[in-house]
Amino acid sequence: MKKTNFKNSAFRNPLNDILGSKGHILILRELITLDIPINYAELIERTNLSRQGLYDVVDRLIETGALMHVGIGKQKLIQLRTDHPLSESIINLFTKEKKLYHSLLKELKEVIKNLDKQPKSAWIFGKIAQGTDEYGDPVQVAILGDMKSIDIITENFREKLYHSGIEQNYDITIDLRGITKADLETRSKLMEGNIILLYGVDPRSYLENLNKSGTQKRKIHAYFDVKSLSDAEIWTKLLKKYPEIISKTLNHLENRIPQVSSGERKELQEWKHILESMSFQRLKKFLESDSERSVRLRQSLPFWEVLNERERSELMNTSK
């Protein structure tokens, strides 16, 4: 008797069609992250899929019952169908994916916090920071310290990483690079493009101080890219397009404020109050104001660290 092959059964194996391609996963991730209905144009911008490609994927996901339309005509929106039998499991899957990344960053920050001596700065660079990594690529971490202590800090970091079990628990390899201020120019690749800050201040700010003091004459292109992000008009456009950045920034500030010095804490608390109390229109006017307070606080915009790779890339491309 011939054995029946059920591998392509829509009833027995619905995930074949629901998670059937990268496009399916991109769309589901965006809808779950937003948790609100969204129109086709916005979904195209968020996923970078072609218009026809997105329409085809949405149609297939609606056929599976995973998505549904809300409204009609030009007002037609797309949302996750929450009464689908697998919707809760799918939501949990993407939520776990997001938590895994943030949990890794949190544990790395905790290791740095517990070092015998803290570095001046620590950050993730390379493919993972750019969002171009593949399975097995190392998590490249740079740590900045004084010439006398950087080797000790780096070795202490390696030892605590080993005992923490992070590499085994997250199935990753961590590549540490210890550098000093004197190395910043010659090892500028460690700061090119996007970085993920783990501790201290953005290392590129040290380049600015070196330039002001006359000890560094050559400007690094990556630093100009980051500096241009402070343009208030560009930021407000991004915040309008991705309003969830504000709530993510508030959550970040909640966690960050207890960990910083009293001077930095005062400034972060000021930003927290602004974001909690201002409507978007008021925030837009504040960011683009020439008042002393606006000018001062624009030097420490708190949004950068919570941006995802797509938002960072869009911001940098807009600022060029």
HUBELSUL-V833018 format. One record per pair of residues at least 4 apart in sequence whose ideal C-beta (glycine too) atoms are under 6 Angstrom apart, sorted by sequence separation. I is the first residue (numbers start at 0). J is the second residue. If there is no record, write none. Layout:
i=I j=J
i=I j=J
This chain:
i=8 j=12
i=9 j=13
i=13 j=17
i=14 j=18
i=15 j=19
i=19 j=23
i=33 j=37
i=37 j=41
i=42 j=46
i=48 j=52
i=70 j=74
i=71 j=75
i=85 j=89
i=98 j=102
i=123 j=127
i=124 j=128
i=132 j=136
i=144 j=148
i=148 j=152
i=164 j=168
i=165 j=169
i=178 j=182
i=182 j=186
i=200 j=204
i=251 j=255
i=252 j=256
i=259 j=263
i=272 j=276
i=273 j=277
i=277 j=281
i=306 j=310
i=18 j=23
i=37 j=42
i=48 j=53
i=60 j=65
i=61 j=66
i=70 j=75
i=81 j=86
i=123 j=128
i=126 j=131
i=127 j=132
i=144 j=149
i=160 j=165
i=166 j=171
i=209 j=214
i=210 j=215
i=259 j=264
i=277 j=282
i=288 j=293
i=306 j=311
i=5 j=11
i=60 j=66
i=70 j=76
i=126 j=132
i=209 j=215
i=238 j=244
i=43 j=50
i=68 j=75
i=69 j=76
i=166 j=173
i=144 j=152
i=178 j=186
i=256 j=264
i=285 j=293
i=69 j=78
i=43 j=53
i=111 j=121
i=126 j=136
i=66 j=77
i=127 j=138
i=256 j=267
i=190 j=202
i=67 j=80
i=160 j=173
i=190 j=203
i=206 j=219
i=66 j=80
i=125 j=139
i=124 j=139
i=252 j=267
i=29 j=45
i=206 j=222
i=123 j=140
i=124 j=141
i=65 j=83
i=64 j=83
i=122 j=141
i=156 j=175
i=203 j=222
i=252 j=271
i=57 j=77
i=25 j=46
i=121 j=142
i=153 j=175
i=203 j=225
i=120 j=143
i=183 j=206
i=118 j=142
i=119 j=143
i=153 j=177
i=118 j=143
i=119 j=144
i=180 j=205
i=249 j=274
i=22 j=48
i=118 j=144
i=149 j=177
i=245 j=274
i=26 j=56
i=149 j=179
i=191 j=221
i=190 j=221
i=270 j=301
i=116 j=148
i=187 j=219
i=23 j=56
i=36 j=69
i=138 j=171
i=140 j=173
i=146 j=179
i=266 j=299
i=22 j=56
i=118 j=152
i=137 j=172
i=138 j=173
i=139 j=174
i=140 j=175
i=141 j=176
i=142 j=177
i=143 j=178
i=116 j=152
i=137 j=174
i=38 j=76
i=36 j=76
i=37 j=77
i=115 j=155
i=114 j=155
i=36 j=78
i=17 j=63
i=16 j=63
i=17 j=65
i=141 j=189
i=235 j=283
i=30 j=79
i=110 j=159
i=235 j=286
i=110 j=163
i=248 j=301
i=248 j=302
i=251 j=305
i=231 j=286
i=231 j=287
i=248 j=305
i=244 j=302
i=247 j=305
i=31 j=90
i=106 j=165
i=143 j=202
i=31 j=93
i=129 j=192
i=129 j=193
i=28 j=93
i=124 j=189
i=128 j=193
i=103 j=169
i=128 j=194
i=128 j=195
i=229 j=297
i=241 j=310
i=124 j=194
i=122 j=194
i=123 j=195
i=122 j=196
i=122 j=197
i=121 j=197
i=121 j=198
i=237 j=314
i=120 j=199
i=119 j=199
i=120 j=200
i=120 j=202
i=233 j=317
i=233 j=318
i=228 j=314
i=111 j=198
i=108 j=197
i=107 j=197
i=228 j=318
i=224 j=315
i=227 j=318
i=196 j=304
i=193 j=311
i=130 j=308
